[in-house]
Amino acid sequence: MHLCPLDYRYGDQSFKKIWSDVGRHERQLEVERALVWAHRELGRVSPEHYDIVASISNPEHVTIERVAEIEAETRHDIMALTKAMAEAAGEAGWCIHLGATSNDIVDTAVALQLRDSIILLRSALCDLISVTANLAEKERDTVMLGRTHGQAAVPITFGLKVAVWLDELRRHLIRLDEAAPRISVGKFLGAVGTGAAQGENARELQKLILTHLGLGVPLATTQVVGRDRYVEYISWLANVATTVEKVLQEIRNLQRSEIAEAGEGFDVKKQVGSSTMAHKKNPIKSENASGLSRIVRSFIIPTYENALLWHERDLANSSSERFTLSHASTLCHDIMLKTSQVLTNLWVDADRMMSNIESQNGLVMAEKVMIDLVGKGVARDEAHEILRTASFQAVETGEHLKDICLRTEKLMSVFSEDEMNRMFEPSSHLGVSGEIVDEAVALARDAVQG
């Protein structure tokens, strides 16, 4: 029986393994081994005893089941781990956990989980960037209706819409690469951060352990790694989740029956949209990932609160962080994978996009006519009023704006009929959209390859 939906419904298995009880156990064993290795490097532990410890620092020799048995008696997880390791190490057991406090092991093992998570998160983000770049390039010149305040605005291209998403994703990659060295940091200066139990070589010992494990070395800590690092990490996850939901929300809106310009792919041979409405093709993956994005963002508040520990530490953060770090990481990875799938299989109806523009009876070209009228020497305020009056007349009568413009003396005194026809071509008012798409795609691909 499973309680948590992560166990049976959401998340990639390889990613979930990092935050599983097995993943935690493996990394804590690795940290304990690295501690003894560092003592060997400083001459405090013999090479023979280190070799023994190294040989048993794995889940086969120190089983998670044995640790659980001891923890049931000691009520202390790291003490249970060290006792189980000492049992397996025999005469070399004396040097296990030497000079360490429990949280040296815990926070450094978490740093390994964060490091390994960032590798997979970065890979998923790069895949999503590549898929989005391909879509932006493919739809570079696909003209559609721009919308502001839920209403028709002026023409845009679908490629430019996607380029906006793309550049935002690229910024997330930059943020992650900048933040990763600050996030993947362990600590090994003991119970209150003085390094007293580690002796006069405490800082050298800490540096040996952490660099050996591929982690950053902090300057000053208490008994814990500074939780500002976790705040930065969860904030990055939440920021990505916001972008993902923004993308998927737009797709869901464009798939609405009355818009029907783009939408999530649907397997018409096998997939079912509704148990009762047989015609439905619901954007299920987009909705699923949108909902999970909200869960990712919800972990921001407890993460900030977990940074507020008493004095050199208390334990109020520990139980909470078992949820925040594991769940937010796993779900963020999951929603990026799902978004890549949605964008890969996205359908785009260019004809419908043009039809929706045409349904506005030329109103979306009012700005174009106004700007060109100013170019003919008419004051901007006067040009705006001419087009505002003509537009409201078109709305009231149901006529096409171009027909009203063709009857407007102030317009036809400066424009020919051919000029007027060209101004009402949606493709005539796209500005530098294509240039922006090209640059966004190029920058994104460079970022992924770099």
Secondary structure, 3 states (H helix, E strand, C coil): CCCCHHHHCCCCHHHHHHHCHHHHHHHHHHHHHHHHHHHHHCCCCCHHHHHHHHHHCCCCCCCHHHHHHHHHHHCCHHHHHHHHHHHHHHHHHHHCCCCCCHHHHHHHHHHHHHHHHHHHHHHHHHHHHHHHHHHHHHCCCCEEEEEECCEEEEEEEHHHHHHHHHHHHHHHHHHHHHHHHHHCECCCCCCCCCCHHHCCCHHHHHHHHHHHCCCECCCCCCCCCCCHHHHHHHHHHHHHHHHHHHHHHHHHHHCCCCCCCEECCCCCCCCCCCCCCCCCCCCHHHHHHHHHHHHHHHCHHHHHHHCCCCCCCCCHHHHHHHHHHHHHHHHHHHHHHHHHHHHHCCEECHHHHHHHHHCCCCHHHHHHHHHHHHHCCCCHHHHHHHHHHHHHHHHHHCCCHHHHHHCCHHHHCCCCHHHHHHHCCHHHHCCCHHHHHHHHHHHHHHHHHC
